[in-house]
Amino acid sequence: MSKVVILNHPLINHKMAKIRDKRTGTKEFRESVSEVGGLITYEITRDFSTKPITIETPICETTAYELEKQVVIVPILRAGLGMVEGIHNIIPTAKIGHIGLYRDEETLQPHVYYAKFPKDIAQSTVLVVDPMLATAGSAAKAIEIIKQKGATDIRYVGLVGCPEGIERLQREHPDVSIYLAALDSHLNEQGYIVPGLGDCGDRLFGTK
């Protein structure tokens, strides 16, 4: 079974308070989501493999280390876009793919309307980014599509999750580790995480 990492860091908790507060405006909300994305990145990358390289410092030749594998960030549109800049600031060499999903109103099943990935995604470490792990339908579908492209080293990165979403993602993709800034209580009848932070996409882009 995959590991689940819930970040418990004072700076992340401080910024999550801003993100959760319904009084927080679009600008501050968007900035805080990006900042938490950056802070989470340190934990996501803790076990990344590196390879030695020889460099010249101003003093002498020495051995240094760089990431062994390419990193690909794949946000699930549109809310996932809010975390990309923060992660990319920490891993500026990362490539970025995109995947767009919509939910059928009758079957409630996710369908893909857009998918674009770097050619070397199969050999890369892939970070699937979506702020809310609620029902996990979109995340599970996105990971399924990425696996079809040959990727095997995949990690889910989000802000807030709930037990229902974690259980489903672990059941369908037991090889994918889950990283969250917070774990909340449950889903309500409308499919929102409680206490949650509302509709992340609408709050990021001011569409509600």
C-alpha positions as a printed Julia matrix, in Angstrom:
208×3 Matrix{Float64}:
   0.0    0.0     0.0
   1.23   3.5    -0.81
   2.34   5.86    1.9
   0.27   8.88    2.92
   2.19  11.93    4.12
   0.29  14.73    5.88
   2.54  17.74    6.29
   2.44  19.24    9.77
   4.62  22.32    9.5
   4.0   25.69   11.18
   4.41  27.69    7.96
   2.1   25.39    6.01
  -0.5   25.49    8.8
  -0.29  29.29    8.89
  -0.88  29.58    5.14
  -3.63  26.95    5.2
  -5.53  29.15    7.67
  -5.55  31.88    5.01
  -6.6   29.45    2.29
  -9.49  28.05    4.34
 -10.84  31.46    5.44
 -13.83  32.43    3.29
 -12.89  36.1     3.71
  -9.58  35.63    1.86
  -9.69  37.34   -1.54
  -8.62  35.88   -4.86
  -5.14  37.45   -4.91
  -4.16  36.31   -1.42
  -5.79  32.91   -1.94
  -3.87  32.29   -5.18
  -0.57  33.42   -3.63
  -1.06  31.22   -0.57
  -1.92  28.14   -2.64
   1.25  28.65   -4.69
   3.35  29.15   -1.56
   2.05  25.96    0.05
   2.84  24.13   -3.19
   6.43  25.26   -2.83
   6.69  24.27    0.81
   5.2   20.81    0.16
   7.83  20.23   -2.52
  10.57  19.74    0.08
   8.73  16.7     1.45
   7.74  15.33   -1.96
  11.38  15.28   -3.05
  12.94  13.94    0.16
  13.66  10.52   -1.36
  14.52  11.62   -4.92
  17.61   9.85   -6.22
  20.65  11.89   -7.23
  23.79  11.22   -9.23
  27.31  12.55   -8.64
  28.82  15.09  -11.03
  32.22  16.76  -11.08
  32.28  20.56  -10.96
  34.8   23.34  -10.45
  34.19  25.66   -7.53
  36.13  28.97   -7.4
  38.59  27.06   -5.19
  38.97  23.56   -6.64
  37.38  20.58   -8.36
  34.78  18.7    -6.28
  31.93  16.22   -6.45
  28.37  17.58   -6.35
  24.97  15.96   -6.88
  22.04  16.56   -9.23
  18.66  14.9    -9.68
  18.97  11.56  -11.45
  15.56  11.63  -13.14
  13.59  14.26  -15.0
  10.61  15.63  -13.05
   7.24  16.24  -14.72
   4.52  18.26  -13.0
   1.01  17.38  -14.21
  -1.75  19.63  -12.85
  -5.35  18.49  -13.22
  -7.14  21.44  -14.83
  -8.07  23.84  -13.65
  -7.51  23.96   -9.89
  -4.19  22.12  -10.14
  -2.7   25.12  -11.92
  -2.7   27.03   -8.64
   0.07  24.88   -7.14
   2.29  24.57  -10.21
   4.23  27.82   -9.89
   5.21  27.12   -6.28
   6.47  23.62   -7.14
   8.19  24.81  -10.32
  10.02  27.55   -8.42
  11.68  24.84   -6.33
  12.29  22.47   -9.29
  12.83  24.89  -12.2
  14.14  22.12  -14.47
  10.82  20.25  -14.23
   8.7   19.87  -17.34
   4.96  20.49  -17.19
   2.15  18.41  -18.66
  -1.58  19.1   -18.41
  -4.68  16.98  -18.09
  -8.28  18.22  -18.25
 -11.23  16.22  -16.92
 -14.95  16.83  -16.61
 -17.56  14.82  -14.73
 -20.57  13.35  -16.51
 -23.63  14.74  -14.71
 -25.54  11.46  -15.05
 -22.9    8.8   -14.43
 -20.62  11.06  -12.33
 -17.66   9.43  -14.09
 -14.67  11.58  -15.14
 -13.95  12.05  -18.85
 -10.81  13.46  -20.45
 -11.1   16.53  -22.66
  -7.4   17.44  -22.82
  -4.11  15.63  -22.2
  -0.63  16.8   -23.18
   2.58  15.37  -21.71
   6.34  15.62  -22.3
   7.68  12.83  -24.53
   9.95  11.45  -21.8
   7.23  11.11  -19.15
   7.73   7.33  -18.95
  11.27   7.8   -17.62
  10.36  10.68  -15.29
   9.16  11.2   -11.76
   5.6   12.5   -12.19
   3.86  14.8    -9.71
   0.09  14.74  -10.23
  -1.18  18.0    -8.77
  -4.76  18.66   -7.66
  -5.54  20.69   -4.51
  -8.58  18.68   -3.35
  -8.59  14.89   -2.88
 -12.34  14.5    -2.39
 -13.95  11.55   -4.18
 -10.58  10.96   -5.92
 -12.36  10.22   -9.2
 -10.39  12.79  -11.19
  -7.06  11.92   -9.56
  -7.54   8.18  -10.14
  -8.46   8.75  -13.8
  -5.53  11.12  -14.37
  -3.09   8.62  -12.88
  -4.58   5.84  -15.02
  -3.94   7.91  -18.15
  -0.39   8.76  -17.08
   0.33   5.08  -16.44
  -0.88   4.32  -19.95
   1.94   6.6   -21.14
   4.43   4.3   -19.4
   5.1    6.26  -16.21
   5.78   4.17  -13.1
   7.15   6.72  -10.61
   4.04   8.79   -9.78
   3.15  10.86   -6.7
  -0.1   12.67   -5.9
   0.26  16.18   -4.46
  -2.64  18.12   -2.93
  -3.69  20.6    -0.29
  -6.6   18.93    1.48
  -7.84  15.35    1.45
 -10.39  13.21    3.25
 -10.47   9.51    4.24
 -12.85   8.63    1.38
 -10.52  10.05   -1.26
  -7.42   8.48    0.22
  -9.1    5.08    0.46
 -10.14   5.13   -3.19
  -6.81   6.35   -4.51
  -4.93   3.72   -2.51
  -7.34   1.03   -3.68
  -7.04   1.92   -7.37
  -3.36   2.96   -7.35
  -1.61   1.33   -4.38
   1.79   2.24   -5.85
   1.17   6.02   -5.8
   2.24   7.92   -2.68
  -0.06  10.72   -1.45
   1.18  14.06   -0.11
  -1.26  16.5     1.52
  -1.03  19.69    3.55
  -4.07  18.63    5.62
  -6.4   15.69    6.19
 -10.01  16.69    6.87
 -12.99  14.89    8.37
 -15.26  13.68    5.56
 -17.25  14.46    2.41
 -20.68  16.04    2.7
 -23.7   15.13    0.55
 -22.61  17.58   -2.15
 -19.18  15.97   -2.43
 -17.31  18.81   -0.7
 -14.58  18.13    1.84
 -15.52  19.19    5.41
 -14.31  21.62    6.72
 -12.39  22.04    3.46
 -11.93  25.35    1.68
 -14.79  25.47   -0.82
 -14.35  25.23   -4.59
 -10.61  25.75   -5.09
 -10.89  26.49   -8.82
 -13.52  29.19   -8.34
 -11.54  30.78   -5.51
  -8.29  30.72   -7.48
  -9.71  32.36  -10.57
 -12.47  34.52   -9.09
 -15.26  32.76  -10.98
 -17.74  32.65   -8.13
